[in-house]
Amino acid sequence: MVRGVARKVRIEYPGAVYHLMNRGDRREAIFRNDADRELFLLTLGEACQKTDWQVHAYCLMGNHFHLVVETPRGNLVAGMRWFLGIYTGRFNRRHRLSGHLFGGRYKALVVDAESPGYLRTACEYVHLNPVRAKLLRPEEPLRAYRWSSYPAYLERPGRRPAWLRVDRLLGELGIPKDSAAGRQRLERLMEERRRQADPKSYARMRRGWCWGEEAFRKELLARVEERCGASHYGEELRESATEKAERLAREGLRKLGWTEAELAERPKGDGAKLELAVQLRRETTMPLKWIAERLRMGTGASLSNLLSERRRKGK
């Protein structure tokens, strides 16, 4: 079975696009031979049939895989549970093994597919994996690596898997038609990307939890907060809590008619400041240190003393 440890929330909604990645347990192989790779793709196709997923890109490496998947029904978690569980069982039966195949939870980076460039970059990152892993000689074309969706993009439509969707990536690359000329243009563009690729340009995609515009990130954070409430303490919600607290602080200053400069000039124990601190304490999960620094009220300890004195006075 697949190991699953509930740590970070999975953001799910209809039409969400993800860059997914998972490695073998202890970084061991999840594909021992080409028959395993064929089995993985067969299982992926079955998962797409069950879930209505659309795959924009994939790449199978020795001990890990990459997928760019769109979920029209907002069912990432259920689909991945079935997909990884079924492939694990099939792999184990083929090799007369038992136990975990994948190491921990899969990574799911939410991609801003509505803003130009982000879906394209995610798919390029996946398709260029064999180059970064030095699995191709410099003189070999990118299409020579069989186990990615890139060669399928260069095939005629009827020869591709039914679950591989190519139109969105072609559109982002300015290729209006899935034709022989369009596919030739795609190959020229990708070979150019291969020569120009800078590993540093993908750093945020490897480390982050979403890939997109700032407005997109904020929208996702709002989804996380609405779904989980204050009880969830993953990285995403901590960031969401910070933004909520900042919004409340700005609204409070607007109601008071204060500028940031006026806030700084007022005494640390100002009554209006203290009321705003109480609101932030009540409505957010931010620590006293953050609230004290934001409202120019000294240290977290000094704010704690002010709040204690306020309680003693019955306010």
C-alpha positions in Angstrom: 0.0 0.0 0.0 1.0 3.7 -0.3 2.2 5.4 2.8 0.1 8.5 3.7 0.8 10.9 6.6 -1.7 13.7 7.0 0.5 16.8 7.1 -0.5 19.4 4.6 -3.9 20.0 3.1 -4.5 19.0 -0.5 -6.1 21.8 -2.4 -8.9 20.4 -4.6 -11.4 22.1 -6.9 -12.9 21.4 -10.3 -10.4 22.3 -13.0 -7.3 22.3 -10.8 -4.0 21.6 -12.5 -1.1 20.0 -10.6 2.5 19.1 -11.1 2.7 15.8 -9.2 5.8 13.9 -8.2 6.6 10.9 -6.0 9.7 8.8 -5.3 10.3 5.3 -4.4 10.6 4.3 -0.8 14.2 5.0 0.3 14.7 6.4 -3.2 14.6 2.8 -4.6 13.4 2.0 -8.1 9.7 2.2 -8.9 10.4 0.9 -12.4 12.7 -2.1 -12.8 12.2 -2.5 -16.5 10.1 -1.3 -19.4 7.3 -3.7 -18.6 6.9 -1.8 -15.3 6.7 1.5 -17.2 4.1 0.1 -19.5 2.2 -1.1 -16.5 2.4 2.4 -14.9 1.0 4.1 -18.0 -1.7 1.5 -18.3 -2.7 2.1 -14.7 -2.6 5.9 -15.3 -4.9 5.5 -18.2 -7.3 3.5 -16.0 -7.2 6.2 -13.4 -8.0 8.9 -16.0 -10.9 6.8 -17.2 -12.3 6.6 -13.6 -11.6 10.2 -12.6 -11.9 12.1 -15.9 -8.3 13.4 -15.4 -6.5 15.0 -18.3 -2.7 14.5 -18.4 -0.8 17.4 -20.0 2.7 15.9 -19.4 4.4 12.9 -17.8 7.9 11.6 -17.4 9.0 8.3 -15.9 12.4 8.2 -14.3 14.1 5.3 -12.5 13.0 6.0 -9.0 10.4 8.7 -9.4 7.7 10.1 -11.8 6.4 13.5 -12.8 2.9 14.2 -14.0 1.1 17.4 -14.9 -2.6 16.6 -14.4 -5.8 18.5 -14.7 -8.8 17.4 -12.5 -12.1 18.6 -14.0 -14.0 17.0 -11.1 -11.7 18.2 -8.3 -10.8 14.7 -7.2 -7.1 14.6 -6.9 -6.9 12.8 -3.5 -9.3 10.0 -4.4 -7.7 9.5 -7.8 -4.1 9.4 -6.5 -5.1 7.0 -3.7 -6.5 4.6 -6.3 -3.7 5.1 -8.8 -0.7 4.7 -6.5 -2.4 1.9 -4.5 -3.2 -0.1 -7.6 0.2 0.4 -9.2 1.9 -0.6 -6.0 -0.1 -3.8 -5.8 0.6 -4.7 -9.4 4.3 -3.9 -9.1 4.6 -6.1 -6.0 2.8 -9.0 -7.6 5.0 -8.8 -10.7 8.2 -8.9 -8.6 6.8 -11.1 -5.7 7.3 -8.3 -3.2 5.1 -6.8 -0.5 4.9 -3.5 1.4 5.5 0.1 0.5 6.7 1.1 -3.0 6.5 4.9 -2.7 8.2 6.9 0.0 5.8 9.1 1.9 3.2 11.4 0.4 3.3 12.6 -3.2 4.1 16.2 -3.9 1.3 18.2 -5.5 2.2 21.7 -6.8 -0.9 23.6 -7.8 -0.4 25.3 -11.2 -2.0 28.5 -12.4 -3.1 27.2 -15.8 -5.2 30.3 -16.5 -2.3 32.8 -16.5 0.1 32.7 -19.5 3.4 30.7 -19.1 2.8 28.6 -15.9 1.4 25.5 -17.5 4.0 25.7 -20.3 6.8 26.0 -17.8 5.5 23.0 -15.7 5.3 20.8 -18.8 8.7 21.9 -20.0 10.2 21.1 -16.6 8.7 17.6 -16.9 9.7 17.0 -20.5 13.3 18.2 -19.8 13.9 15.8 -16.9 15.9 13.3 -19.0 18.2 16.2 -20.0 18.8 17.3 -16.5 19.4 13.7 -15.4 21.9 13.3 -18.3 20.0 10.3 -19.8 20.4 11.7 -23.3 23.7 12.3 -25.1 24.1 15.8 -26.4 23.6 14.7 -30.0 20.4 12.8 -29.2 17.1 14.6 -29.8 14.8 15.1 -26.8 12.3 12.7 -28.5 14.7 9.9 -28.1 13.7 9.4 -24.5 10.7 7.1 -24.8 9.2 7.4 -21.3 7.8 10.9 -21.4 4.8 12.4 -23.1 7.0 14.6 -25.3 7.4 12.0 -28.1 3.6 11.5 -28.0 3.2 15.2 -28.6 5.1 14.7 -31.9 2.8 11.8 -33.0 -0.4 12.1 -35.0 -3.5 12.5 -32.8 -4.7 8.9 -33.3 -1.5 7.4 -32.0 -1.5 9.2 -28.7 -3.1 8.0 -25.4 -6.7 9.2 -25.2 -6.0 10.7 -21.8 -3.1 12.9 -23.0 -4.3 16.4 -23.7 -2.0 18.4 -26.0 -4.1 21.5 -27.0 -3.4 23.7 -24.0 0.3 23.4 -24.1 0.4 23.9 -27.9 -1.8 27.0 -27.4 0.6 28.4 -24.8 3.5 27.9 -27.2 1.6 29.8 -29.9 0.9 26.7 -32.0 -2.7 27.1 -33.1 -3.1 23.8 -34.8 -2.2 20.2 -34.0 -0.8 19.6 -37.5 2.5 18.2 -39.0 3.8 21.8 -39.3 2.7 22.5 -35.7 4.4 19.5 -34.4 7.6 20.4 -36.2 7.5 23.8 -34.7 7.0 22.3 -31.2 10.1 20.2 -31.7 12.2 23.2 -32.8 10.9 25.2 -29.7 11.7 22.4 -27.3 15.2 21.8 -28.6 15.8 25.5 -28.2 14.4 25.4 -24.7 16.8 22.4 -24.0 19.8 24.5 -25.0 18.7 27.6 -23.0 17.4 25.8 -19.9 18.7 27.3 -16.7 18.2 24.9 -13.7 17.8 28.0 -11.4 14.7 29.0 -13.2 12.9 26.0 -11.8 13.9 26.4 -8.2 10.5 27.9 -7.1 8.6 25.1 -8.8 10.7 22.4 -6.9 10.4 24.0 -3.5 7.0 25.7 -3.6 3.4 24.5 -3.1 1.9 26.6 -5.9 3.1 27.9 -9.2 1.4 31.0 -10.5 0.5 34.7 -10.1 0.2 36.4 -6.7 -3.6 36.7 -7.1 -3.8 32.9 -7.8 -1.7 32.2 -4.7 -4.0 34.3 -2.5 -7.1 32.7 -3.9 -5.6 29.3 -3.0 -4.8 30.4 0.5 -8.4 31.6 0.9 -9.6 28.1 -0.2 -7.3 26.5 2.4 -8.5 28.7 5.2 -12.2 28.2 4.3 -11.7 24.4 4.2 -9.5 23.9 7.3 -10.2 26.6 9.8 -7.8 27.5 12.5 -7.1 23.9 13.5 -4.9 23.1 10.5 -1.2 24.1 11.0 0.5 23.3 7.7 2.7 25.7 5.8 -0.1 26.8 3.6 -2.4 27.8 6.4 0.3 29.6 8.4 0.9 31.7 5.3 -2.9 32.3 5.0 -3.1 33.3 8.7 -0.4 35.9 8.1 -2.3 37.4 5.2 -5.6 37.4 7.1 -3.9 39.1 10.1 -2.3 41.7 7.8 -5.7 42.4 6.2 -7.4 42.9 9.6 -4.6 45.2 10.7 -5.0 47.4 7.7 -8.7 47.5 8.1 -8.3 48.5 11.7 -6.0 51.3 10.8 -8.4 52.5 8.2 -11.3 52.6 10.7 -9.1 54.6 13.1 -8.0 56.9 10.4 -4.3 56.2 11.1 -1.4 56.0 8.7 1.4 53.6 9.3 3.5 56.5 10.5 0.9 57.5 13.0 0.7 54.0 14.3 4.4 54.0 14.9 4.2 57.4 16.8 1.5 56.3 19.2 2.5 54.9 22.6 3.0 51.1 22.8 0.1 50.9 25.3 -2.3 53.0 23.4 -5.9 51.9 24.1 -6.9 51.7 20.4 -3.8 49.7 19.6 -4.6 47.3 22.4 -8.2 46.8 21.1 -6.8 46.0 17.7 -4.3 43.6 19.3 -7.2 41.8 21.1 -9.0 41.4 17.8 -6.0 40.0 16.1 -5.4 37.6 19.0 -9.1 36.5 18.9 -9.5 36.2 15.1 -6.1 34.9 13.9 -3.6 32.3 14.9 -0.7 34.8 14.8 1.7 34.8 17.8 2.0 37.7 20.2 5.4 38.5 18.9 4.0 39.1 15.4 1.1 41.2 16.6 3.4 43.3 18.8 5.8 44.0 16.0 3.0 44.8 13.5 1.2 47.2 15.8 4.4 48.8 17.1 3.7 47.6 20.7 7.2 46.4 21.7 7.9 42.8 22.3 5.6 39.8 22.6 6.3 39.8 26.4 5.3 43.4 26.8 2.1 42.8 24.8 1.3 39.8 27.0 1.6 42.0 30.0 -0.7 44.6 28.5 -3.3 42.0 27.8 -3.0 40.5 31.2 -3.5 44.0 32.8 -6.5 44.5 30.5 -8.1 41.2 31.7 -7.5 42.2 35.4 -9.4 45.3 34.8 -12.2 43.3 33.4 -12.1 44.8 29.9 
